[in-house]
């Protein structure tokens, strides 16, 4: 018996329906964690989100120069 028998990322679907479904569920959980992490960092009120006023001021300066 191999010690990697229950490793979830093996090739194929030889483990059966529930084994394959658990693989997809595990991958979905990983993707969901990544999406939530990015949402926290770059979403509304995020840590790395830039201030929108910066772009508004730049656009106002451009419109003044065009007049």
CHARMM internal coordinates of N, CA and C (Angstrom, degrees):
IC EDIT
DIST 1 N 1 CA 1.4534
DIST 1 CA 1 C 1.5246
ANGL 1 N 1 CA 1 C 109.13
DIST 1 C 2 N 1.2907
ANGL 1 CA 1 C 2 N 115.27
DIHE 1 N 1 CA 1 C 2 N 128.49
DIST 2 N 2 CA 1.4573
ANGL 1 C 2 N 2 CA 121.25
DIHE 1 CA 1 C 2 N 2 CA -179.97
DIST 2 CA 2 C 1.5240
ANGL 2 N 2 CA 2 C 110.08
DIHE 1 C 2 N 2 CA 2 C -78.76
DIST 2 C 3 N 1.3216
ANGL 2 CA 2 C 3 N 116.28
DIHE 2 N 2 CA 2 C 3 N 146.49
DIST 3 N 3 CA 1.4664
ANGL 2 C 3 N 3 CA 118.69
DIHE 2 CA 2 C 3 N 3 CA 178.84
DIST 3 CA 3 C 1.5253
ANGL 3 N 3 CA 3 C 111.43
DIHE 2 C 3 N 3 CA 3 C -75.52
DIST 3 C 4 N 1.3477
ANGL 3 CA 3 C 4 N 117.93
DIHE 3 N 3 CA 3 C 4 N -11.72
DIST 4 N 4 CA 1.4581
ANGL 3 C 4 N 4 CA 122.66
DIHE 3 CA 3 C 4 N 4 CA 178.65
DIST 4 CA 4 C 1.5206
ANGL 4 N 4 CA 4 C 111.69
DIHE 3 C 4 N 4 CA 4 C -98.46
DIST 4 C 5 N 1.2855
ANGL 4 CA 4 C 5 N 118.10
DIHE 4 N 4 CA 4 C 5 N 22.52
DIST 5 N 5 CA 1.4674
ANGL 4 C 5 N 5 CA 121.57
DIHE 4 CA 4 C 5 N 5 CA -175.78
DIST 5 CA 5 C 1.5344
ANGL 5 N 5 CA 5 C 112.09
DIHE 4 C 5 N 5 CA 5 C -60.13
DIST 5 C 6 N 1.3021
ANGL 5 CA 5 C 6 N 117.40
DIHE 5 N 5 CA 5 C 6 N -35.66
DIST 6 N 6 CA 1.4634
ANGL 5 C 6 N 6 CA 120.57
DIHE 5 CA 5 C 6 N 6 CA -176.01
DIST 6 CA 6 C 1.5260
ANGL 6 N 6 CA 6 C 112.66
DIHE 5 C 6 N 6 CA 6 C -104.39
DIST 6 C 7 N 1.3115
ANGL 6 CA 6 C 7 N 117.27
DIHE 6 N 6 CA 6 C 7 N 18.74
DIST 7 N 7 CA 1.4503
ANGL 6 C 7 N 7 CA 120.45
DIHE 6 CA 6 C 7 N 7 CA 175.77
DIST 7 CA 7 C 1.5218
ANGL 7 N 7 CA 7 C 108.68
DIHE 6 C 7 N 7 CA 7 C -65.32
DIST 7 C 8 N 1.3296
ANGL 7 CA 7 C 8 N 119.93
DIHE 7 N 7 CA 7 C 8 N 124.18
DIST 8 N 8 CA 1.4695
ANGL 7 C 8 N 8 CA 122.09
DIHE 7 CA 7 C 8 N 8 CA -170.01
DIST 8 CA 8 C 1.5251
ANGL 8 N 8 CA 8 C 115.43
DIHE 7 C 8 N 8 CA 8 C -75.55
DIST 8 C 9 N 1.3282
ANGL 8 CA 8 C 9 N 119.44
DIHE 8 N 8 CA 8 C 9 N -11.73
DIST 9 N 9 CA 1.4506
ANGL 8 C 9 N 9 CA 119.61
DIHE 8 CA 8 C 9 N 9 CA -174.60
DIST 9 CA 9 C 1.5160
ANGL 9 N 9 CA 9 C 113.60
DIHE 8 C 9 N 9 CA 9 C -109.13
DIST 9 C 10 N 1.3005
ANGL 9 CA 9 C 10 N 117.32
DIHE 9 N 9 CA 9 C 10 N 30.87
DIST 10 N 10 CA 1.4612
ANGL 9 C 10 N 10 CA 120.95
DIHE 9 CA 9 C 10 N 10 CA 176.42
DIST 10 CA 10 C 1.5134
ANGL 10 N 10 CA 10 C 111.22
DIHE 9 C 10 N 10 CA 10 C -74.46
DIST 10 C 11 N 1.3151
ANGL 10 CA 10 C 11 N 118.18
DIHE 10 N 10 CA 10 C 11 N 163.38
DIST 11 N 11 CA 1.4642
ANGL 10 C 11 N 11 CA 120.19
DIHE 10 CA 10 C 11 N 11 CA -178.73
DIST 11 CA 11 C 1.5261
ANGL 11 N 11 CA 11 C 111.78
DIHE 10 C 11 N 11 CA 11 C -76.34
DIST 11 C 12 N 1.3035
ANGL 11 CA 11 C 12 N 115.40
DIHE 11 N 11 CA 11 C 12 N 148.44
DIST 12 N 12 CA 1.4549
ANGL 11 C 12 N 12 CA 120.98
DIHE 11 CA 11 C 12 N 12 CA 172.71
DIST 12 CA 12 C 1.5168
ANGL 12 N 12 CA 12 C 114.27
DIHE 11 C 12 N 12 CA 12 C 82.06
DIST 12 C 13 N 1.3401
ANGL 12 CA 12 C 13 N 113.48
DIHE 12 N 12 CA 12 C 13 N -178.31
DIST 13 N 13 CA 1.4614
ANGL 12 C 13 N 13 CA 121.51
DIHE 12 CA 12 C 13 N 13 CA -178.41
DIST 13 CA 13 C 1.5206
ANGL 13 N 13 CA 13 C 111.14
DIHE 12 C 13 N 13 CA 13 C -120.66
DIST 13 C 14 N 1.3266
ANGL 13 CA 13 C 14 N 117.76
DIHE 13 N 13 CA 13 C 14 N 34.65
DIST 14 N 14 CA 1.4495
ANGL 13 C 14 N 14 CA 120.61
DIHE 13 CA 13 C 14 N 14 CA -173.98
DIST 14 CA 14 C 1.5233
ANGL 14 N 14 CA 14 C 113.04
DIHE 13 C 14 N 14 CA 14 C -69.76
DIST 14 C 15 N 1.3173
ANGL 14 CA 14 C 15 N 119.09
DIHE 14 N 14 CA 14 C 15 N -12.08
DIST 15 N 15 CA 1.4592
ANGL 14 C 15 N 15 CA 121.55
DIHE 14 CA 14 C 15 N 15 CA -178.96
DIST 15 CA 15 C 1.5105
ANGL 15 N 15 CA 15 C 113.60
DIHE 14 C 15 N 15 CA 15 C -80.15
DIST 15 C 16 N 1.2968
ANGL 15 CA 15 C 16 N 118.48
DIHE 15 N 15 CA 15 C 16 N -12.46
DIST 16 N 16 CA 1.4576
ANGL 15 C 16 N 16 CA 121.01
DIHE 15 CA 15 C 16 N 16 CA -178.06
DIST 16 CA 16 C 1.5192
ANGL 16 N 16 CA 16 C 112.09
DIHE 15 C 16 N 16 CA 16 C 107.65
DIST 16 C 17 N 1.3240
ANGL 16 CA 16 C 17 N 114.12
DIHE 16 N 16 CA 16 C 17 N 178.82
DIST 17 N 17 CA 1.4655
ANGL 16 C 17 N 17 CA 121.05
DIHE 16 CA 16 C 17 N 17 CA -175.95
DIST 17 CA 17 C 1.5292
ANGL 17 N 17 CA 17 C 111.81
DIHE 16 C 17 N 17 CA 17 C -63.95
DIST 17 C 18 N 1.3188
ANGL 17 CA 17 C 18 N 118.23
DIHE 17 N 17 CA 17 C 18 N -49.15
DIST 18 N 18 CA 1.4636
ANGL 17 C 18 N 18 CA 121.31
DIHE 17 CA 17 C 18 N 18 CA -176.08
DIST 18 CA 18 C 1.5285
ANGL 18 N 18 CA 18 C 111.64
DIHE 17 C 18 N 18 CA 18 C -67.81
DIST 18 C 19 N 1.3151
ANGL 18 CA 18 C 19 N 116.29
DIHE 18 N 18 CA 18 C 19 N -33.88
DIST 19 N 19 CA 1.4657
ANGL 18 C 19 N 19 CA 120.20
DIHE 18 CA 18 C 19 N 19 CA 176.67
DIST 19 CA 19 C 1.5298
ANGL 19 N 19 CA 19 C 110.11
DIHE 18 C 19 N 19 CA 19 C -65.96
DIST 19 C 20 N 1.3129
ANGL 19 CA 19 C 20 N 116.71
DIHE 19 N 19 CA 19 C 20 N -44.23
DIST 20 N 20 CA 1.4682
ANGL 19 C 20 N 20 CA 120.34
DIHE 19 CA 19 C 20 N 20 CA 178.42
DIST 20 CA 20 C 1.5260
ANGL 20 N 20 CA 20 C 110.58
DIHE 19 C 20 N 20 CA 20 C -65.54
DIST 20 C 21 N 1.3215
ANGL 20 CA 20 C 21 N 116.78
DIHE 20 N 20 CA 20 C 21 N -40.19
DIST 21 N 21 CA 1.4601
ANGL 20 C 21 N 21 CA 120.77
DIHE 20 CA 20 C 21 N 21 CA 178.61
DIST 21 CA 21 C 1.5266
ANGL 21 N 21 CA 21 C 110.91
DIHE 20 C 21 N 21 CA 21 C -63.88
DIST 21 C 22 N 1.3182
ANGL 21 CA 21 C 22 N 117.06
DIHE 21 N 21 CA 21 C 22 N -37.96
DIST 22 N 22 CA 1.4675
ANGL 21 C 22 N 22 CA 119.60
DIHE 21 CA 21 C 22 N 22 CA 178.45
DIST 22 CA 22 C 1.5267
ANGL 22 N 22 CA 22 C 111.07
DIHE 21 C 22 N 22 CA 22 C -67.35
DIST 22 C 23 N 1.3361
ANGL 22 CA 22 C 23 N 118.08
DIHE 22 N 22 CA 22 C 23 N -32.76
DIST 23 N 23 CA 1.4658
ANGL 22 C 23 N 23 CA 120.84
DIHE 22 CA 22 C 23 N 23 CA 175.74
DIST 23 CA 23 C 1.5258
ANGL 23 N 23 CA 23 C 110.13
DIHE 22 C 23 N 23 CA 23 C -62.08
DIST 23 C 24 N 1.3348
ANGL 23 CA 23 C 24 N 115.13
DIHE 23 N 23 CA 23 C 24 N -48.34
DIST 24 N 24 CA 1.4670
ANGL 23 C 24 N 24 CA 119.07
DIHE 23 CA 23 C 24 N 24 CA -179.62
DIST 24 CA 24 C 1.5230
ANGL 24 N 24 CA 24 C 111.46
DIHE 23 C 24 N 24 CA 24 C -64.11
DIST 24 C 25 N 1.3207
ANGL 24 CA 24 C 25 N 117.15
DIHE 24 N 24 CA 24 C 25 N -36.46
DIST 25 N 25 CA 1.4629
ANGL 24 C 25 N 25 CA 120.68
DIHE 24 CA 24 C 25 N 25 CA 178.69
DIST 25 CA 25 C 1.5237
ANGL 25 N 25 CA 25 C 110.63
DIHE 24 C 25 N 25 CA 25 C -66.20
DIST 25 C 26 N 1.3194
ANGL 25 CA 25 C 26 N 117.35
DIHE 25 N 25 CA 25 C 26 N -41.17
DIST 26 N 26 CA 1.4637
ANGL 25 C 26 N 26 CA 120.61
DIHE 25 CA 25 C 26 N 26 CA 178.99
DIST 26 CA 26 C 1.5266
ANGL 26 N 26 CA 26 C 111.08
DIHE 25 C 26 N 26 CA 26 C -64.52
DIST 26 C 27 N 1.3084
ANGL 26 CA 26 C 27 N 117.21
DIHE 26 N 26 CA 26 C 27 N -42.54
DIST 27 N 27 CA 1.4600
ANGL 26 C 27 N 27 CA 120.84
DIHE 26 CA 26 C 27 N 27 CA 177.85
DIST 27 CA 27 C 1.5258
ANGL 27 N 27 CA 27 C 110.36
DIHE 26 C 27 N 27 CA 27 C -65.07
DIST 27 C 28 N 1.3273
ANGL 27 CA 27 C 28 N 117.44
DIHE 27 N 27 CA 27 C 28 N -39.14
DIST 28 N 28 CA 1.4620
ANGL 27 C 28 N 28 CA 121.16
DIHE 27 CA 27 C 28 N 28 CA 178.02
DIST 28 CA 28 C 1.5297
ANGL 28 N 28 CA 28 C 110.89
DIHE 27 C 28 N 28 CA 28 C -63.30
DIST 28 C 29 N 1.3145
ANGL 28 CA 28 C 29 N 116.95
DIHE 28 N 28 CA 28 C 29 N -38.92
DIST 29 N 29 CA 1.4690
ANGL 28 C 29 N 29 CA 120.35
DIHE 28 CA 28 C 29 N 29 CA 178.28
DIST 29 CA 29 C 1.5223
ANGL 29 N 29 CA 29 C 110.31
DIHE 28 C 29 N 29 CA 29 C -64.59
DIST 29 C 30 N 1.3361
ANGL 29 CA 29 C 30 N 117.29
DIHE 29 N 29 CA 29 C 30 N -43.26
DIST 30 N 30 CA 1.4627
ANGL 29 C 30 N 30 CA 120.23
DIHE 29 CA 29 C 30 N 30 CA 177.86
DIST 30 CA 30 C 1.5295
ANGL 30 N 30 CA 30 C 111.30
DIHE 29 C 30 N 30 CA 30 C -60.93
DIST 30 C 31 N 1.3171
ANGL 30 CA 30 C 31 N 117.41
DIHE 30 N 30 CA 30 C 31 N -44.63
DIST 31 N 31 CA 1.4678
ANGL 30 C 31 N 31 CA 120.81
DIHE 30 CA 30 C 31 N 31 CA 179.25
DIST 31 CA 31 C 1.5223
ANGL 31 N 31 CA 31 C 111.43
DIHE 30 C 31 N 31 CA 31 C -64.91
DIST 31 C 32 N 1.3176
ANGL 31 CA 31 C 32 N 116.87
DIHE 31 N 31 CA 31 C 32 N -38.41
DIST 32 N 32 CA 1.4559
ANGL 31 C 32 N 32 CA 120.67
DIHE 31 CA 31 C 32 N 32 CA 178.55
DIST 32 CA 32 C 1.5259
ANGL 32 N 32 CA 32 C 110.84
DIHE 31 C 32 N 32 CA 32 C -64.61
DIST 32 C 33 N 1.3163
ANGL 32 CA 32 C 33 N 117.28
DIHE 32 N 32 CA 32 C 33 N -39.33
DIST 33 N 33 CA 1.4642
ANGL 32 C 33 N 33 CA 120.59
DIHE 32 CA 32 C 33 N 33 CA 177.44
DIST 33 CA 33 C 1.5241
ANGL 33 N 33 CA 33 C 110.29
DIHE 32 C 33 N 33 CA 33 C -63.17
DIST 33 C 34 N 1.3221
ANGL 33 CA 33 C 34 N 117.54
DIHE 33 N 33 CA 33 C 34 N -41.32
DIST 34 N 34 CA 1.4615
ANGL 33 C 34 N 34 CA 121.23
DIHE 33 CA 33 C 34 N 34 CA 178.73
DIST 34 CA 34 C 1.5254
ANGL 34 N 34 CA 34 C 110.93
DIHE 33 C 34 N 34 CA 34 C -64.62
DIST 34 C 35 N 1.3218
ANGL 34 CA 34 C 35 N 117.22
DIHE 34 N 34 CA 34 C 35 N -43.36
DIST 35 N 35 CA 1.4723
ANGL 34 C 35 N 35 CA 121.09
DIHE 34 CA 34 C 35 N 35 CA -179.95
DIST 35 CA 35 C 1.5242
ANGL 35 N 35 CA 35 C 110.91
DIHE 34 C 35 N 35 CA 35 C -63.34
DIST 35 C 36 N 1.3164
ANGL 35 CA 35 C 36 N 117.48
DIHE 35 N 35 CA 35 C 36 N -44.05
DIST 36 N 36 CA 1.4657
ANGL 35 C 36 N 36 CA 120.61
DIHE 35 CA 35 C 36 N 36 CA 179.46
DIST 36 CA 36 C 1.5246
ANGL 36 N 36 CA 36 C 110.34
DIHE 35 C 36 N 36 CA 36 C -65.02
DIST 36 C 37 N 1.3189
ANGL 36 CA 36 C 37 N 117.29
DIHE 36 N 36 CA 36 C 37 N -40.70
DIST 37 N 37 CA 1.4578
ANGL 36 C 37 N 37 CA 121.36
DIHE 36 CA 36 C 37 N 37 CA 178.83
DIST 37 CA 37 C 1.5323
ANGL 37 N 37 CA 37 C 110.81
DIHE 36 C 37 N 37 CA 37 C -61.44
DIST 37 C 38 N 1.3303
ANGL 37 CA 37 C 38 N 117.34
DIHE 37 N 37 CA 37 C 38 N -45.87
DIST 38 N 38 CA 1.4600
ANGL 37 C 38 N 38 CA 120.20
DIHE 37 CA 37 C 38 N 38 CA 178.59
DIST 38 CA 38 C 1.5174
ANGL 38 N 38 CA 38 C 111.66
DIHE 37 C 38 N 38 CA 38 C -66.89
DIST 38 C 39 N 1.3164
ANGL 38 CA 38 C 39 N 117.14
DIHE 38 N 38 CA 38 C 39 N -34.78
DIST 39 N 39 CA 1.4621
ANGL 38 C 39 N 39 CA 121.06
DIHE 38 CA 38 C 39 N 39 CA 177.79
DIST 39 CA 39 C 1.5237
ANGL 39 N 39 CA 39 C 110.25
DIHE 38 C 39 N 39 CA 39 C -63.69
DIST 39 C 40 N 1.3355
ANGL 39 CA 39 C 40 N 117.06
DIHE 39 N 39 CA 39 C 40 N -40.35
DIST 40 N 40 CA 1.4610
ANGL 39 C 40 N 40 CA 120.55
DIHE 39 CA 39 C 40 N 40 CA 178.76
DIST 40 CA 40 C 1.5251
ANGL 40 N 40 CA 40 C 110.52
DIHE 39 C 40 N 40 CA 40 C -66.95
DIST 40 C 41 N 1.3134
ANGL 40 CA 40 C 41 N 116.90
DIHE 40 N 40 CA 40 C 41 N -40.57
DIST 41 N 41 CA 1.4636
ANGL 40 C 41 N 41 CA 119.76
DIHE 40 CA 40 C 41 N 41 CA -177.23
DIST 41 CA 41 C 1.5181
ANGL 41 N 41 CA 41 C 113.55
DIHE 40 C 41 N 41 CA 41 C -74.53
DIST 41 C 42 N 1.3541
ANGL 41 CA 41 C 42 N 117.90
DIHE 41 N 41 CA 41 C 42 N -42.93
DIST 42 N 42 CA 1.4616
ANGL 41 C 42 N 42 CA 121.02
DIHE 41 CA 41 C 42 N 42 CA -171.37
DIST 42 CA 42 C 1.5297
ANGL 42 N 42 CA 42 C 114.07
DIHE 41 C 42 N 42 CA 42 C -116.96
DIST 42 C 43 N 1.2978
ANGL 42 CA 42 C 43 N 118.95
DIHE 42 N 42 CA 42 C 43 N 1.64
DIST 43 N 43 CA 1.4590
ANGL 42 C 43 N 43 CA 122.23
DIHE 42 CA 42 C 43 N 43 CA -178.66
DIST 43 CA 43 C 1.5159
ANGL 43 N 43 CA 43 C 111.65
DIHE 42 C 43 N 43 CA 43 C -78.34
DIST 43 C 44 N 1.3294
ANGL 43 CA 43 C 44 N 116.54
DIHE 43 N 43 CA 43 C 44 N -168.81
DIST 44 N 44 CA 1.4597
ANGL 43 C 44 N 44 CA 120.00
DIHE 43 CA 43 C 44 N 44 CA 176.44
DIST 44 CA 44 C 1.5331
ANGL 44 N 44 CA 44 C 110.16
DIHE 43 C 44 N 44 CA 44 C -58.35
DIST 44 C 45 N 1.2985
ANGL 44 CA 44 C 45 N 116.65
DIHE 44 N 44 CA 44 C 45 N 133.47
DIST 45 N 45 CA 1.4691
ANGL 44 C 45 N 45 CA 123.59
DIHE 44 CA 44 C 45 N 45 CA -175.85
DIST 45 CA 45 C 1.5226
ANGL 45 N 45 CA 45 C 111.87
DIHE 44 C 45 N 45 CA 45 C 58.78
DIST 45 C 46 N 1.3187
ANGL 45 CA 45 C 46 N 117.51
DIHE 45 N 45 CA 45 C 46 N 28.56
DIST 46 N 46 CA 1.4526
ANGL 45 C 46 N 46 CA 121.92
DIHE 45 CA 45 C 46 N 46 CA 179.95
DIST 46 CA 46 C 1.5183
ANGL 46 N 46 CA 46 C 112.15
DIHE 45 C 46 N 46 CA 46 C -75.37
DIST 46 C 47 N 1.2999
ANGL 46 CA 46 C 47 N 115.26
DIHE 46 N 46 CA 46 C 47 N 162.70
DIST 47 N 47 CA 1.4589
ANGL 46 C 47 N 47 CA 121.13
DIHE 46 CA 46 C 47 N 47 CA -177.42
DIST 47 CA 47 C 1.5240
ANGL 47 N 47 CA 47 C 111.27
DIHE 46 C 47 N 47 CA 47 C -66.48
DIST 47 C 48 N 1.3186
ANGL 47 CA 47 C 48 N 118.07
DIHE 47 N 47 CA 47 C 48 N -41.81
DIST 48 N 48 CA 1.4617
ANGL 47 C 48 N 48 CA 121.86
DIHE 47 CA 47 C 48 N 48 CA -175.25
DIST 48 CA 48 C 1.5281
ANGL 48 N 48 CA 48 C 113.26
DIHE 47 C 48 N 48 CA 48 C -101.39
DIST 48 C 49 N 1.2981
ANGL 48 CA 48 C 49 N 118.05
DIHE 48 N 48 CA 48 C 49 N 11.30
DIST 49 N 49 CA 1.4624
ANGL 48 C 49 N 49 CA 120.60
DIHE 48 CA 48 C 49 N 49 CA 179.76
DIST 49 CA 49 C 1.5211
ANGL 49 N 49 CA 49 C 109.34
DIHE 48 C 49 N 49 CA 49 C -77.29
DIST 49 C 50 N 1.3142
ANGL 49 CA 49 C 50 N 115.91
DIHE 49 N 49 CA 49 C 50 N 135.19
DIST 50 N 50 CA 1.4602
ANGL 49 C 50 N 50 CA 119.88
DIHE 49 CA 49 C 50 N 50 CA -179.81
DIST 50 CA 50 C 1.5195
ANGL 50 N 50 CA 50 C 109.92
DIHE 49 C 50 N 50 CA 50 C -80.73
DIST 50 C 51 N 1.3061
ANGL 50 CA 50 C 51 N 114.69
DIHE 50 N 50 CA 50 C 51 N 156.83
DIST 51 N 51 CA 1.4566
ANGL 50 C 51 N 51 CA 120.55
DIHE 50 CA 50 C 51 N 51 CA -179.52
DIST 51 CA 51 C 1.5285
ANGL 51 N 51 CA 51 C 110.20
DIHE 50 C 51 N 51 CA 51 C -72.32
DIST 51 C 52 N 1.3233
ANGL 51 CA 51 C 52 N 119.39
DIHE 51 N 51 CA 51 C 52 N 130.19
DIST 52 N 52 CA 1.4725
ANGL 51 C 52 N 52 CA 120.44
DIHE 51 CA 51 C 52 N 52 CA -179.98
DIST 52 CA 52 C 1.5240
ANGL 52 N 52 CA 52 C 113.01
DIHE 51 C 52 N 52 CA 52 C -69.16
DIST 52 C 53 N 1.3315
ANGL 52 CA 52 C 53 N 117.96
DIHE 52 N 52 CA 52 C 53 N -22.94
DIST 53 N 53 CA 1.4593
ANGL 52 C 53 N 53 CA 120.16
DIHE 52 CA 52 C 53 N 53 CA 179.70
DIST 53 CA 53 C 1.5240
ANGL 53 N 53 CA 53 C 111.03
DIHE 52 C 53 N 53 CA 53 C -63.02
DIST 53 C 54 N 1.3049
ANGL 53 CA 53 C 54 N 116.94
DIHE 53 N 53 CA 53 C 54 N -28.24
DIST 54 N 54 CA 1.4649
ANGL 53 C 54 N 54 CA 120.70
DIHE 53 CA 53 C 54 N 54 CA 179.15
DIST 54 CA 54 C 1.5248
ANGL 54 N 54 CA 54 C 110.50
DIHE 53 C 54 N 54 CA 54 C -59.73
DIST 54 C 55 N 1.3113
ANGL 54 CA 54 C 55 N 116.76
DIHE 54 N 54 CA 54 C 55 N -41.06
DIST 55 N 55 CA 1.4577
ANGL 54 C 55 N 55 CA 120.77
DIHE 54 CA 54 C 55 N 55 CA -178.96
DIST 55 CA 55 C 1.5202
ANGL 55 N 55 CA 55 C 111.40
DIHE 54 C 55 N 55 CA 55 C -77.96
DIST 55 C 56 N 1.3131
ANGL 55 CA 55 C 56 N 117.64
DIHE 55 N 55 CA 55 C 56 N -32.60
DIST 56 N 56 CA 1.4597
ANGL 55 C 56 N 56 CA 120.64
DIHE 55 CA 55 C 56 N 56 CA 178.54
DIST 56 CA 56 C 1.5184
ANGL 56 N 56 CA 56 C 109.77
DIHE 55 C 56 N 56 CA 56 C -65.74
DIST 56 C 57 N 1.3206
ANGL 56 CA 56 C 57 N 118.12
DIHE 56 N 56 CA 56 C 57 N -43.22
DIST 57 N 57 CA 1.4566
ANGL 56 C 57 N 57 CA 121.29
DIHE 56 CA 56 C 57 N 57 CA 179.49
DIST 57 CA 57 C 1.5225
ANGL 57 N 57 CA 57 C 111.05
DIHE 56 C 57 N 57 CA 57 C -63.74
DIST 57 C 58 N 1.3118
ANGL 57 CA 57 C 58 N 117.34
DIHE 57 N 57 CA 57 C 58 N -40.19
DIST 58 N 58 CA 1.4586
ANGL 57 C 58 N 58 CA 120.50
DIHE 57 CA 57 C 58 N 58 CA 179.81
DIST 58 CA 58 C 1.5290
ANGL 58 N 58 CA 58 C 110.44
DIHE 57 C 58 N 58 CA 58 C -64.58
DIST 58 C 59 N 1.3445
ANGL 58 CA 58 C 59 N 116.67
DIHE 58 N 58 CA 58 C 59 N -41.39
DIST 59 N 59 CA 1.4566
ANGL 58 C 59 N 59 CA 120.36
DIHE 58 CA 58 C 59 N 59 CA 179.22
DIST 59 CA 59 C 1.5243
ANGL 59 N 59 CA 59 C 111.42
DIHE 58 C 59 N 59 CA 59 C -66.75
DIST 59 C 60 N 1.3286
ANGL 59 CA 59 C 60 N 118.02
DIHE 59 N 59 CA 59 C 60 N -35.59
DIST 60 N 60 CA 1.4582
ANGL 59 C 60 N 60 CA 120.95
DIHE 59 CA 59 C 60 N 60 CA 178.03
DIST 60 CA 60 C 1.5250
ANGL 60 N 60 CA 60 C 110.91
DIHE 59 C 60 N 60 CA 60 C -65.73
DIST 60 C 61 N 1.3424
ANGL 60 CA 60 C 61 N 116.39
DIHE 60 N 60 CA 60 C 61 N -39.50
DIST 61 N 61 CA 1.4639
ANGL 60 C 61 N 61 CA 119.78
DIHE 60 CA 60 C 61 N 61 CA 179.02
DIST 61 CA 61 C 1.5281
ANGL 61 N 61 CA 61 C 110.66
DIHE 60 C 61 N 61 CA 61 C -64.71
DIST 61 C 62 N 1.3122
ANGL 61 CA 61 C 62 N 117.28
DIHE 61 N 61 CA 61 C 62 N -39.62
DIST 62 N 62 CA 1.4612
ANGL 61 C 62 N 62 CA 120.44
DIHE 61 CA 61 C 62 N 62 CA 178.48
DIST 62 CA 62 C 1.5197
ANGL 62 N 62 CA 62 C 111.72
DIHE 61 C 62 N 62 CA 62 C -65.20
DIST 62 C 63 N 1.3285
ANGL 62 CA 62 C 63 N 116.47
DIHE 62 N 62 CA 62 C 63 N -40.28
DIST 63 N 63 CA 1.4669
ANGL 62 C 63 N 63 CA 119.26
DIHE 62 CA 62 C 63 N 63 CA -178.03
DIST 63 CA 63 C 1.5304
ANGL 63 N 63 CA 63 C 110.32
DIHE 62 C 63 N 63 CA 63 C -70.14
DIST 63 C 64 N 1.3191
ANGL 63 CA 63 C 64 N 118.16
DIHE 63 N 63 CA 63 C 64 N -31.03
DIST 64 N 64 CA 1.4621
ANGL 63 C 64 N 64 CA 120.63
DIHE 63 CA 63 C 64 N 64 CA 177.90
DIST 64 CA 64 C 1.5218
ANGL 64 N 64 CA 64 C 110.63
DIHE 63 C 64 N 64 CA 64 C -69.92
DIST 64 C 65 N 1.3128
ANGL 64 CA 64 C 65 N 116.85
DIHE 64 N 64 CA 64 C 65 N -37.03
DIST 65 N 65 CA 1.4624
ANGL 64 C 65 N 65 CA 120.12
DIHE 64 CA 64 C 65 N 65 CA -179.43
DIST 65 CA 65 C 1.5310
ANGL 65 N 65 CA 65 C 111.07
DIHE 64 C 65 N 65 CA 65 C -69.32
DIST 65 C 66 N 1.3168
ANGL 65 CA 65 C 66 N 117.57
DIHE 65 N 65 CA 65 C 66 N -31.97
DIST 66 N 66 CA 1.4651
ANGL 65 C 66 N 66 CA 121.55
DIHE 65 CA 65 C 66 N 66 CA -178.28
DIST 66 CA 66 C 1.5230
ANGL 66 N 66 CA 66 C 112.27
DIHE 65 C 66 N 66 CA 66 C -74.90
DIST 66 C 67 N 1.3147
ANGL 66 CA 66 C 67 N 118.84
DIHE 66 N 66 CA 66 C 67 N -18.76
DIST 67 N 67 CA 1.4824
ANGL 66 C 67 N 67 CA 121.33
DIHE 66 CA 66 C 67 N 67 CA -176.47
DIST 67 CA 67 C 1.4692
ANGL 67 N 67 CA 67 C 112.13
DIHE 66 C 67 N 67 CA 67 C -80.01
END
COOR INIT
IC SEED 1 N 1 CA 1 C
IC BUILD
